[in-house]
Amino acid sequence: MIIIGEKINTSIKAIRPAVENQDAGAIQEVALKQVEAGAHYIDVNCGTFPTKEPELLQWLVETVEQVIDKPLCIDSPNPNALKKALAANKNGKPLVNSITAEKERYDAILPLIAEYGTSVVALCMDDSGMPETADERLAIAERLVESLNKEGIKLEDIYFDPMVRPVGTGSHYGVVALDTISRIMKEFPGVHTTCGLSNISFGLPGRKLINQAFLILAIGAGLDSAILDPLDKRIMSFVYAAELLKDKDPYCLNYITAFREGRLDI
């Protein structure tokens, strides 16, 4: 399971002032804690500062990479911000979040992915809007695979986001997301699937419980990456246990190691 640590995002109350004031120590502490908790990528996002985003995103990349050697998930739809951030990146192959099949966005982001040789999160949506069904999402994924492959983007560098929508706005959206994950993983061997877990529970009480249950179901459907809070010991425990039960943890070594190191919430 590829864990993308979500905590450096200016939509989070404690992070916004740290980025606004360029408090390097505070940001670096959050980055280090996520890596220590098991994150494979560290997401950096300052989208709540649209007029300053290019400069602040570059600053985030440079600041975080001073203290960790894990790759970054550079999270912005703004091509100018992405270009500055990618030019500053030193920690190997980053993950760009994200591209879609929307023509304007695709044409703006693709050249950056190709130029900097990145991996990419690909959202299952196009110019017709947010797809309602798994069939519609799979058709968009198929177009994206074909077009990205033609541009030299390998399957293993594509992380499909099935577009998780809140079940509070439609109780079927959980099933649609799970079906989309399962079908993408079967149709396009070699690609990854990822998602922002918390989208599923938006607007409902007891959100952590819903997120945890959805994570287990999604791993069962084939999800192999997630954007989540690695400092949440309970949800990370579910990751280890679910991977073990899906035969993705040979000899149960990851689970046993996490248990011995006291990283499981049991």
C-alpha positions, -999 to +999 in steps of 0.1 A: +000+000+000+015+033-011+007+059+016+006+095+005+008+117+037-019+144+035-010+166+064+009+195+046-021+212+031-031+248+038-068+238+041-057+223+075-061+249+102-026+245+118-008+244+084-022+275+068-004+300+091+028+280+090+029+283+052+017+319+052+045+329+076+070+305+060+076+287+093+101+261+080+104+243+113+067+237+117+064+223+082+095+201+085+082+186+117+050+175+101+069+161+071+093+141+094+064+127+115+046+115+085+077+097+071+083+081+105+047+069+106+051+051+073+043+076+045+059+068+011+051+102-004+046+135+013+018+156-003+024+194-005-006+216-012-011+254-008-041+258-030-059+281-005-033+308-015-042+311-053-023+344-059+008+332-041+006+295-050+036+292-074+060+308-049+046+290-018+045+256-035+082+260-045+090+270-009+072+240+004+091+216-019+125+232-009+116+233+028+103+197+030+132+183+010+157+197+034+148+171+060+134+141+042+145+119+013+110+105+004+095+117-029+068+144-029+032+144-042+030+179-057-006+188-054-020+216-076-041+221-108-021+253-115+005+246-142+026+277-132+028+264-096+036+229-107+064+241-130+081+261-102+077+232-078+090+206-102+120+227-111+128+228-074+123+191-068+154+171-058+140+140-042+137+117-072+105+110-092+076+131-078+039+124-082+019+152-098-017+155-085-034+157-109-044+154-145-079+148-160-094+141-194-106+177-195-089+191-226-077+224-211-063+208-180-048+178-198-031+201-224-016+222-196-004+195-173+008+168-198+039+188-210+051+192-174+047+154-167+067+146-198+094+172-192+101+163-156+094+125-160+069+123-131+043+099-120+007+113-121-026+110-104-053+108-131-088+117-122-116+098-139-134+129-152-137+148-184-153+179-199-188+163-195-185+168-158-184+144-128-192+109-141-221+091-122-214+055-131-184+031-130-189+025-167-184+062-174-153+064-152-138+033-168-143+047-203-124+079-192-097+058-176-093+039-209-089+072-229-064+085-204-043+052-205-042+053-243-033+090-245-007+090-217+009+058-230+013+075-264+032+103-247+056+078-230+039+077-196+043+041-183+014+023-167+032+020-134+034+058-133-003+063-135-024+065-103-061+065-111-084+083-088-119+068-091-135+101-080-148+092-045-180+112-038-197+116-005-222+089+004-241+116+022-251+130-012-258+096-027-257+063-008-246+045-040-214+065-044-194+041-022-204+011-044-196+031-075-161+040-063-154+004-052-166-010-085-145+016-104-113+006-084-119-031-090-125-027-128-096-004-134-071-027-116-084-057-137-086-038-170-052-021-168-027-044-151+003-023-139-015+009-130-022+021-095-054+034-079-055+060-052-080+083-036-086+108-008-104+086+017-120+114+036-142+124+006-164+094+012-176+107+046-180+144+039-210+159+057-217+130+080-210+125+117-184+100+129-163+105+098-133+085+109-154+053+113-167+056+077-132+064+064-118+033+081-146+010+068-142+024+033-104+019+033-108-018+041-134-023+014-113-004-011-082-025-004-104-055-009-114-041-043-077-036-052-068-001-041-030+000-037-025+037-026-043+062-005-040+099+004-045+098+042-032+108+076-004+085+084-004+099+120-037+083+125-025+051+141-058+033+138-063+038+101-027+027+095-033-004+115-062-012+092-038-008+063-014-034+077-042-058+086-060-055+053-029-060+032-021-091+052-055-105+045-053-097+008-020-117+005+000-085-001+023-089+029+045-120+023+051-139+055+031-112+074+064-093+078+050-058+075+023-065+100+047-082+125+072-054+122+045-028+128+033-048+159+068-051+173+075-014+168+042-005+186+027+011+155-006-009+157-037+003+175-049-030+191 
